[in-house]
């Protein structure tokens, strides 16, 4: 077991060592940058290998003991193994990218140092087996991110983002400390594994205390993962270097989802808190998705997309679909990190197109046919695959996914759309629907018993599921028919307000004095 422990912490130790060396290199071309490709290969390989180690050795709590004192308790289970592999893989790509990024900048060494410290903190965070350890690495991750956000002190947008993020993060720290203290007192242990085991098998003697602790954990997740109305800072992160935007998706912006997944058994003891997460996450997903469609800049659009996706992640946790939320974190992180790193090439490719082809606008009838086709496709797939072992929440989530398929089908079935596009969207729709059922079944099977099964919904949750289905259906239909009524004066005005995110960010700027922030580099 000691060999496994050192294998798990080796990437973090390597990153911390390289960061210490990088701090002392202040020249425009620091020698440390040449070590980034090799460091990225080493860290990525070790991190990904944790999946094989977990499949071979299974879960365990591994203490790092020095002089008879347990300094660190590493929780090695499916959640930590998956996220260590994810953070290490994405982070290694960001490291390799950063070796040549900012080349010639006098502070490139400092940038690389804070980047590596942020990665090391996230790796230790997702492996934390003790409440105190979780709290320490939660804060260090946030502070390292803050230093990266203010890398360009002369950019007002970056300073405003850092100021809002700093305030929200400190509020989250207070809630996390409070929830950890309550859990420790309630369950009589600081071990996260023991807290979850007691919550799953014995429940809790004081439901009110556990509910308050769960509510605090939910508050931390909402603040950390940029949920409405605390999302504005993420849209201004574009003022920071591109690797920071990519690194955000390696366990930082989705750390709120990780927290909810890590304490899944505790959250199940507070169904009212889960219902609140459904409302907040669902609204954030819809709000972020609508605003995203109005953004002219590619990186800003990606930022709003992340807000929407984080909302969907919280929505999944609220429905107690924790295995699917973990799968969502992995897939979204890989996709979005690639999108940010490749955004420059994408812009150049689009700019090279002299005259884009005509856009096929689906009629109202076509949109209706597309939605009916998508619903029929989902119904047939459900009957063929079967619903045995699938919770009503998972089936409802699949129905929401099918609404996106309906929007895609509407584009392919438009009167002026090429026939090839129609065949392509139809085939893609079938593939997406089948993929959901396969991935959902696989995720639930692999995650058990690390993560608890989804309980049967009660009356409140049935009402929330119905509300979510109706809300997502209306937004999907409005989005599909938008070209038909986009020229209406009222819609043009609405588009302006959507582009500005209904000015929620401006309100926070006014409240926090962000417009007058001088741009100091203090943490």
N, C-alpha and C positions, 0 to 999 in steps of 0.2 A: 504493500500500500504506500510505503514511503516513496517508491519510484514513481507511482502514479501522481502523488502529491507534487513532487518536484517537476514532473512533466506538465502539470496544470499551471503551476506558478512561474515556470521558466519564461514564457512570453512576457509576462508583466515585469519580471526582474530584468529581462533584456531591455525592454523599452525604458524602464527607469534608469538603467545604467547609461544607455545611449543619450537619454534626455539630459542627464547630468553632464555628460561630455559636451553636448550641443550648446548648453548655456554659456560656455566659455569661448565659443567660436563666434566672434562678432564681425568677421570680415565679410565682404560682399559675396565671396565664393567659399563658404565654410567647407573644410575637407569632409565633415561628417555626411554631407549630401551624397558623396560617392558610396557610402556604406548603406544607403537606403535600399537599393535593390536586393542586396544580400540579406539585410535585416528583414525585409518584407518577405522574402522566400522562407527564411528560418521561422519567423513568427507565424506565417500563414500555414506552413506545413505542420508545425507543432499543434496549432489550434485546431485544424481540421482533423488531426489524428485523435482528438479527444472523443470523436464519435465512435471510432473503432475500439478505443479503450473502454468506453461505456458499454458497448455491445459485448465486450469480453468479460469485464470485471463487474458490471452492474453498479447500482447506486451505493454511495457510502458518504459518511461524514469524516473528513480527514483533517485532524488537527496538526498544525505546525508548531511543534514544541521546542523551545529553546530554554535551556537551564531549568527544566521542570515547569515552565510557564507556557500555556497555550497562547501563542501570539495571534494566530489566525485559525479559523475553522472553515475549511473549504467544504461546501455542500456540492457533492458531485452526483447529479441525477440527470434525467432526460432534459430538463429545462436548462440547466447550466451547461451541459454538453453541447446542446444545439446552439445556444447563444454564444458560447466561447468560440465554436467553429464559425458562426456567422460574423462575430466581431473581428476575429482574427483574419478571416478571409477578406472581408470588406476593408478592414483597416490596413491589411498588407498592400492592397491595391492602392489605397489612398497614400500610403507611405512611399511606394514606388513612384507614384505620380508626383508627390511633393518633392522628391529628390531633385527634379528639374524645375519645379514650379518656384516662382519668385527668385529665380537665379539672377544674381547681381544685386539683390536687395541687401542692405546692410544688416537687417534684422532677420534674415532667413534662418540663422542658427536658433534664435529664440522661438521663431515660429515652429520649427521642427521639434524643439524641446517640449513646448506646450502641447503640440499635437500628439507626441508619443506619451506624455504623461496622461493626457485625456484617455488615450487607448488603454494604457495600463490600469487606470482607475476603473474604466468600464469592465475590463476583464475580471478584475477583483470583485467588482460590484455583483456581477451575475453569478459569481461563485460563492458569495457570502453565505455562511451558514449560521451566523449569529446576528441578532438584532443590532448590537452595538457596531459590529463590523459593517453591516449594511449601511448604517447611518453615516459612518466615517467615509466610506467610499462614495456614497451618494453625494456628499458635500464636496469631496475632492474632484469628482467628475464635473460638478457644476462650476467650481472655481476655475478649473482648467479651461472649460468651454468659455467662461467669461473672458479669460486672457486672449483667447483666439478671436472672440467677437470684437475686441477693441484693438486688434492688431494694427488697424489704420486709424490712429486717434484723430486724424483730421477729417474724417468722413462723418458728417452729422447723422446720417441714417444708421451707420453701425453703432454710434454712441447711443442713439435712442433705443435701438434694439437691445444693446447690452444693459442699458439702465432698466428697461421694463423686465428683461429676463432676470436680472439680478434681484429685483424686488419680488417677482413671482417665485423665484427659486428660494429666497429666504423665507417667504411665507410657507412654502412647501416643506422646508426643513423643520420649521416649528411644528407643523402637522405631523411630519414623520416621527419626530422625537416624541410627541405626545402619544401617537398611536403605538410606538414601540414600548413606551413606558407602561401604557395600559395593558398591552398584551403580556408583557413580562409579569406584571402584577397579577393578571387574571389567570394565566396558565402556569405560573410558577417556574418559568424557564426562559432563557434567552435564546435557546436553540430554535431556529426557524422550523426545522424538521419536526421537532417535538411539539411545537405549537400547532402545526398543521395536523399531526397525528392525533393529538388530544381533541382538536376541533372536529375531526372526522369521526372519531370513535365514541367520544364521551360528550360531545357538545360543550357547553359552558355553563357554569353555575349561575352566572349573572349575565343575562342576555343584553341588558342595557349597556353595560360596560363594553361588551364585545361589539355591539352595534355602533357605539361611539367611536371605537377604534377602527372599525370598518369604514365608517363615514370619513374619518381622518385620512385613511389610506386612499379612499376615493378622491378626496380633495387633493392629495399629493399627486395622484395620477392625472387629474384634470389640469393642474397647474404645470406639471412636467411635460405633458404631451400636447400642449398648446390647444386646449379645448376652449370653445366659446364661453366667456368673452375674453379669455386670457391668451389669445392666439396671435395678437398683433406683432409681437417681437419676431416671430418666425418669418413674416413677410419682409422684414427689413434685414434679415441675415444675408441677403444677396450682396450687401455692401462689403462683406468679408471675403477673403480668398476662397476660391472654389472648393479646395479640399475640405474646408470647414463644413460646407453644405453637405458634402458627401459623407463626412465623418458623423454628422448628426444622425444619420440613418444606421450607424453601427452601434446601436444600443443606447443612444442618448435621448433623442426625441421620443423613441418608443420605450423608454425606461418606465413610463407610467403603466404601460401595458404589462411589462415584465413584473412590476410590483403587484399588480392585481393577480397575475397568474401565479406568482410565487406564494401569495397568501390566499389562494383560491378556496381552500377549506374554511378559512375564517370568513371570507366574503359570503359564502353560502349560508352562514348563520345570520346574515342580515339581508333578507330579501328586499326590504324597503330601500336599502342602499343600492342594490343591484338595479332596482326599478329606476332610481335616479340616474344611474349610469346609462341606462337605455335611453332616457330622455335627452341627456346632455350629449352623449355620443351620437345618437341619431340626428339631432338637430345640427351638431357641428359637421357631420358628414354631408348633410344636404346643403347647409350654408356654404361650406368650403367648396363643394362641387360647383355650385351656381356661380360663385365669385370667380372661380378658376377660369370659367368659360369666357369671362370678359377681360382677362388680362392680356395686354399686348406683348409683354416681355416674357421670354421663355422661362427664365429662372423664377420670376415672380409667379408665373403660372404653376411651375413645379412646387413652389412653396405652398400655394393654396391647395394644390393636389395633396400634399403631405398632410395639411390640416384636415382635409376631408378624410383621408385614409386613416389618420389617427383617431378621428371620430368614429369611423367604422370599427376600428379595433376596440375602442372603449365600448361601443354598442355590442360587440360580440361578447365581451366580458360581462356586460350587464345581463345578457341572455344566458350566462353561465356556460358559454361555448368556449371554454378555456383552451382546449386543444386547437380549435380553429383560430383562435386569437394568436396563439404561438406560431402556427403556420402562416398566418397573415403577416406577422412581424418579419419572418424570414423572407417571404416572397417579395413583400413591399420594400424591404431594405435592399435586397439585391437589385431590384428594378430601379429604385429611385437613386441609389448611389451611382449606378451606371448612367442614368439620365443626366445627373448633374455633371459628371466627369466628361460626358460626350456632348453636352449642350452646345459647346462652341462649334464643333463640327456640324451638328444638326442645323445651326443657324446659317453656317456657310453653305450647306447643301440647299437649303430652302432659298437663300438669296441668289443662288446660281440659276434657279428656274426663272426664265424670262417671262413666260406667260402661262400661269397655271390654267389648267383646263376648267371648263364650266362645272359649277357645283350643282348636282342633282338635288332638287328640293322635293321631298316626299309630300304628297297631298294628304289631306285629313283621312281620306279613305285608306290610303296606303299605310298610314300610321296605325289605323285601327286593325288592318289585316296583319300587320307586323306584330302587334301586341297579342292578338288572338293566336297567331302562329306560335309565338314564343311560349304562351301559356299552355297550348296544346302539346308542344314539344316537351315542356317540363312535366306535364301530367303523364305523357307516354313513358318518358324516361323513369319517372317515379314508379310506375306500374311494372316496368320491366326489371328495374334494379331491385325494387321492393323497399319497404319502409321498416323492416325489422331491424331493431337496434338503433333507429334514427329518432331522435327526439323531435317534438313539434317545433322547437326553436331552430334546429338545424334545417328542417324542411322549409320553415318560413324564411330563413336566411338564403336558402337556395332560390326561393321565389323572388326575393329581392334582387339576387344576381341575375335572374332571368329578365328582369325589367331592363337591365343594361343590354342584354342580348336583344330585346325587342327594339331598343333604339338603334342598335347596329343593323338589325334586319330592315328597319325602315329606310336606312340609307341605301341598302342594296336593292330594295324593291321599288325605289322611286322610278317614275315613268322614264326619265331621261338617263337613268343610270345604266352603264354597260351591263349586258347580260352576264358577263364574266364576274362582275362585282356581286351580282345577285347570288350566283353559285358559291362564290367565295364566302360571303357573309352567312349563307345558309349552312355551309359545311363548318365554318368556324363556330356558329351558334351551337350546333350539335356537339362539337368537340368540347366547348366550354361547359355545357350542361353535364356531359359525361364526366369531365375532369373534376367538376365540383363533387359529385357523388363519390368518385374514387378517392380523391384527396381527403374528403370529410371522413370517410370510413377508415382510411389508413391512419389519419391523424388521431382519431378517437381510439383506435386499437393500439397504436404504439404508445400513446400517452398514458394509458391505463396500466398500473394504478398510480403512477406519479401524480396525475391530475384527476380530480374527482369526476365522475360521470355527471351529465347534465340532469338535474332533477326535473320531475314533471311540473309543468307550469300551473300556477294557481290562477284565481280569477283575475287578479291585478295584472299578471304577466300575459294572460290571454288578451286582455284589453290593450296592453302595450304592443303586443305582436300585431294586433289588428290595426292599431294606429300607425305603426311603422310601415306595414304593407300599404296602407292607404296613402301615407305621406310620400313614400318613395315612388309609388305608382303615379301620383299626380305630378311630381317633379319630373319623372322620366317622360311622361306624356307632354308636359309643357316644353321640355327640352327638345323632344323630337319634332314638335310642331312650331318651334320658335321661328324658323324662317318665314312661316306663313303670316305671322303677326308682328314681325320685328320692325316694320316700317311705321307702326302706329305711334303717334306722339307720346302717349303714356308709357309705352314700352321703351322708347328711346330715353326718356327720363329715368325709368327704372334701371336701365343699363348703366347710366352714369352713377347712380347710387350703388349698384352692385360692384362696379369697377373699384369704387372706394371702400368696399366692404361695409357699407352703411355707416362709415365714419367711426366705428368702434375704436379703431387704433388712434384716431385723432383725440377721442375723449380721454384715453389713457395718457396720451402725450400731455394733454392739458392738466390732468390730475397729478401726474408724476413730475411735471415740469420738464419733460423731455426736450421740448424745443429750446429750453434755455440751458440744457446740459452742456457744460464746458468741454467735455470729452477727456476728462482725466483718465489715467490708466490705473486707477486704484481698483482693487478687487473688493 
